[in-house]
Amino acid sequence: MPDAGREPSAPDELLRVLKQVTLPLERAFRPFGQLPEPEQTALSGVLQVVLLDEELLVVLEQVCGDVVGGLPPPLAVLGELKPPQRKNLMAFLQLVGCSVQGECPGPQGVVSNQKLFSTAYFLVSALAEMPDNAAALLGTCCKLQIIPTLCHLLQALSAGGDPDLDDTALAPLRDAERFGIAQCLLATAGVALERRQSSVKAVTGQVPNISPLVLYVSLSGLHALGRAHQ
């Protein structure tokens, strides 16, 4: 517990969150790991596109929520999407077990794999809470294949001390571009990364745009989805 009258710093909050949710999140995202590798790859590819398209991400969350609620598809909203956006949205729904008819979700409530769909909706809901720049940064992290690195970094930070860049799992962060992207992403959760000679230190940054929990859920889900390639 923080001292009375003192708000927890961002690294303190990050530490508390990670210790509480790491194992539950591994269990929550297990359905992704049970997908065949081609489906994992396809779903990961669609999500990378979604992360770079704010409009599509918002609509995807709404459609998933409507499916869960047994509501008819939002035809007016779907009609405003460009053909490539609709194609990616329908591809996502099919990959997570939701029936599709043409360019619309199928009959209400028709989901062939409820666990997988619920897992995907959980991840999409977290991604939709990310600010636009953070979602785009996540998309860049996916392309650079550093999502596992970031998850390892956060877990190392939660263990206390300053993570060592000589750690093989953190080696990608020796690259200035990748480290800069990691800095920008964690800054959205109020965590400022500082590069030392051979280590990384986390200090309190600016007021966060998102909670550390939302960031960690997003990273954990994307990590689980990409395990087939690790």
TAKAPE-V899968 format. One record per pair of residues at least 24 apart in sequence whose ideal C-beta (glycine too) atoms are under 10 Angstrom apart, sorted by the first residue. I is the first residue (numbers start at 1). J is the second residue. If there is no record, write none. Layout:
I;J / I;J
This chain:
7;204 / 8;204 / 9;190 / 9;191 / 9;202 / 9;203 / 9;204 / 9;205 / 10;186 / 10;187 / 10;189 / 10;190 / 10;191 / 10;192 / 10;202 / 10;203 / 10;204 / 10;205 / 10;206 / 10;207 / 10;208 / 10;211 / 10;212 / 11;157 / 11;158 / 11;186 / 11;189 / 11;190 / 11;191 / 11;192 / 11;201 / 11;202 / 11;203 / 11;204 / 11;205 / 11;212 / 12;202 / 12;204 / 12;212 / 13;189 / 13;190 / 13;191 / 13;204 / 13;208 / 13;211 / 13;212 / 13;213 / 14;154 / 14;157 / 14;158 / 14;186 / 14;189 / 14;190 / 14;191 / 14;202 / 14;208 / 14;211 / 14;212 / 14;213 / 14;215 / 14;216 / 15;154 / 15;157 / 15;158 / 15;159 / 15;160 / 15;202 / 15;212 / 16;158 / 16;212 / 16;213 / 17;154 / 17;158 / 17;189 / 17;211 / 17;212 / 17;213 / 17;214 / 17;215 / 17;216 / 17;217 / 18;151 / 18;154 / 18;155 / 18;156 / 18;157 / 18;158 / 18;159 / 18;212 / 18;213 / 18;216 / 18;220 / 19;155 / 19;158 / 19;159 / 20;158 / 20;213 / 21;212 / 21;213 / 21;216 / 21;217 / 21;220 / 22;151 / 22;154 / 22;155 / 22;158 / 22;216 / 22;220 / 24;220 / 25;122 / 25;151 / 25;213 / 25;216 / 25;217 / 25;219 / 25;220 / 25;221 / 25;223 / 25;224 / 26;220 / 26;223 / 26;224 / 28;118 / 28;119 / 28;122 / 28;123 / 28;217 / 28;220 / 28;221 / 28;224 / 29;119 / 29;120 / 29;122 / 29;123 / 29;217 / 29;220 / 29;221 / 29;222 / 29;223 / 29;224 / 29;225 / 29;227 / 30;115 / 30;119 / 30;224 / 31;96 / 31;97 / 31;113 / 31;114 / 31;115 / 31;116 / 31;117 / 31;118 / 31;119 / 31;120 / 31;122 / 31;224 / 32;96 / 32;116 / 32;119 / 32;120 / 32;123 / 32;221 / 32;222 / 32;223 / 32;224 / 32;225 / 32;226 / 32;227 / 32;228 / 33;224 / 33;225 / 33;227 / 33;228 / 34;113 / 34;115 / 34;116 / 34;119 / 35;95 / 35;96 / 35;97 / 35;113 / 35;116 / 35;119 / 35;224 / 35;225 / 35;227 / 35;228 / 36;228 / 37;227 / 37;228 / 37;229 / 38;95 / 38;228 / 39;94 / 39;95 / 39;96 / 39;116 / 39;225 / 39;228 / 40;95 / 40;224 / 40;225 / 40;226 / 40;227 / 40;228 / 40;229 / 41;225 / 41;226 / 41;228 / 41;229 / 42;91 / 42;92 / 42;94 / 42;95 / 43;91 / 43;92 / 43;94 / 43;95 / 43;96 / 43;116 / 43;120 / 43;123 / 43;225 / 43;226 / 44;95 / 44;142 / 44;147 / 44;222 / 44;225 / 44;226 / 44;228 / 44;229 / 45;88 / 45;91 / 45;95 / 45;142 / 46;87 / 46;88 / 46;89 / 46;90 / 46;91 / 46;92 / 46;93 / 46;94 / 46;95 / 46;96 / 47;88 / 47;92 / 47;95 / 47;120 / 47;123 / 47;124 / 47;127 / 47;138 / 47;139 / 47;142 / 47;221 / 47;222 / 47;225 / 47;226 / 48;138 / 48;139 / 48;140 / 48;141 / 48;142 / 48;143 / 48;222 / 49;84 / 49;85 / 49;87 / 49;88 / 49;89 / 49;91 / 49;92 / 49;139 / 50;85 / 50;88 / 50;89 / 50;92 / 50;124 / 50;127 / 50;128 / 50;135 / 50;139 / 51;127 / 51;130 / 51;134 / 51;135 / 51;136 / 51;137 / 51;138 / 51;139 / 51;140 / 51;141 / 51;142 / 51;143 / 51;218 / 51;222 / 52;132 / 52;135 / 52;136 / 52;138 / 52;139 / 52;140 / 52;142 / 52;143 / 53;81 / 53;82 / 53;84 / 53;85 / 53;88 / 53;89 / 53;135 / 53;136 / 53;139 / 54;128 / 54;130 / 54;131 / 54;132 / 54;135 / 54;136 / 55;80 / 55;81 / 55;82 / 55;85 / 56;81 / 56;82 / 56;84 / 56;85 / 56;86 / 56;88 / 56;89 / 56;92 / 57;89 / 57;124 / 57;127 / 57;128 / 57;130 / 57;132 / 57;135 / 58;128 / 59;85 / 59;86 / 59;89 / 59;128 / 60;85 / 60;88 / 60;89 / 60;92 / 60;93 / 60;120 / 60;121 / 60;124 / 60;127 / 60;128 / 61;121 / 61;124 / 61;125 / 61;126 / 61;127 / 61;128 / 61;129 / 62;124 / 62;128 / 63;89 / 63;90 / 63;92 / 63;93 / 63;98 / 63;104 / 63;105 / 63;121 / 63;124 / 64;89 / 64;92 / 64;93 / 64;96 / 64;98 / 64;105 / 64;117 / 64;118 / 64;120 / 64;121 / 64;122 / 64;123 / 64;124 / 64;125 / 64;128 / 65;121 / 65;124 / 65;125 / 65;128 / 66;105 / 66;108 / 67;93 / 67;96 / 67;98 / 67;99 / 67;105 / 67;106 / 67;108 / 67;109 / 67;110 / 67;111 / 67;117 / 67;121 / 68;109 / 68;111 / 68;114 / 68;117 / 68;118 / 68;121 / 69;108 / 69;109 / 70;108 / 70;109 / 71;105 / 71;108 / 71;109 / 72;104 / 72;105 / 72;107 / 72;108 / 73;100 / 73;101 / 73;103 / 73;104 / 73;105 / 73;106 / 73;108 / 74;104 / 74;105 / 75;103 / 75;104 / 78;103 / 78;104 / 78;105 / 79;103 / 79;104 / 92;120 / 92;124 / 93;117 / 93;120 / 95;120 / 96;120 / 96;121 / 96;123 / 96;124 / 119;221 / 119;224 / 119;225 / 120;221 / 120;225 / 122;217 / 122;221 / 123;217 / 123;218 / 123;220 / 123;221 / 123;222 / 123;224 / 123;225 / 124;218 / 124;221 / 125;214 / 125;217 / 125;218 / 126;210 / 126;213 / 126;214 / 126;215 / 126;216 / 126;217 / 126;218 / 126;219 / 126;220 / 126;221 / 126;222 / 127;214 / 127;217 / 127;218 / 127;221 / 127;222 / 128;214 / 128;218 / 129;209 / 129;210 / 129;211 / 129;213 / 129;214 / 129;215 / 129;217 / 129;218 / 130;185 / 130;188 / 130;189 / 130;209 / 130;210 / 130;214 / 130;215 / 130;218 / 131;188 / 131;208 / 131;209 / 131;210 / 132;209 / 133;184 / 133;185 / 133;187 / 133;188 / 133;209 / 134;184 / 134;185 / 134;186 / 134;187 / 134;188 / 134;189 / 134;209 / 134;210 / 134;214 / 134;215 / 134;218 / 135;188 / 135;218 / 136;184 / 136;185 / 137;181 / 137;182 / 137;183 / 137;184 / 137;185 / 137;186 / 137;187 / 137;188 / 138;181 / 138;185 / 138;188 / 138;215 / 138;218 / 138;219 / 138;222 / 139;222 / 140;177 / 140;178 / 140;181 / 140;184 / 140;185 / 141;178 / 141;181 / 141;182 / 141;185 / 141;219 / 141;222 / 142;222 / 142;225 / 142;226 / 144;172 / 144;175 / 144;177 / 144;178 / 144;181 / 144;182 / 145;172 / 145;178 / 145;226 / 145;229 / 145;230 / 146;170 / 146;172 / 146;173 / 146;175 / 146;178 / 146;179 / 146;181 / 146;182 / 146;185 / 147;218 / 147;219 / 147;220 / 147;221 / 147;222 / 147;223 / 147;224 / 147;225 / 147;226 / 147;230 / 148;172 / 148;219 / 148;222 / 148;223 / 148;226 / 148;227 / 148;229 / 148;230 / 149;173 / 149;178 / 149;182 / 149;223 / 150;178 / 150;181 / 150;182 / 150;185 / 150;186 / 150;215 / 150;216 / 150;219 / 150;222 / 150;223 / 151;216 / 151;219 / 151;220 / 151;222 / 151;223 / 151;224 / 152;223 / 153;182 / 153;186 / 153;193 / 153;200 / 153;202 / 153;219 / 154;182 / 154;186 / 154;189 / 154;191 / 154;202 / 154;212 / 154;215 / 154;216 / 154;219 / 154;220 / 155;216 / 156;199 / 156;200 / 156;202 / 157;186 / 157;191 / 157;193 / 157;200 / 157;201 / 157;202 / 158;202 / 158;216 / 161;199 / 161;201 / 162;194 / 162;196 / 162;198 / 162;199 / 162;200 / 162;201 / 162;202 / 163;193 / 163;199 / 163;200 / 163;201 / 163;202 / 164;196 / 164;198 / 164;199 / 164;200 / 165;195 / 165;196 / 165;197 / 165;198 / 165;199 / 165;200 / 166;198 / 166;199 / 167;198 / 167;199 / 167;200 / 170;199 / 170;200 / 173;200 / 174;198 / 185;215 / 185;218 / 185;219 / 186;212 / 186;215 / 188;212 / 188;214 / 188;215 / 189;213 / 189;214 / 189;215 / 189;216 / 190;215 / 191;215
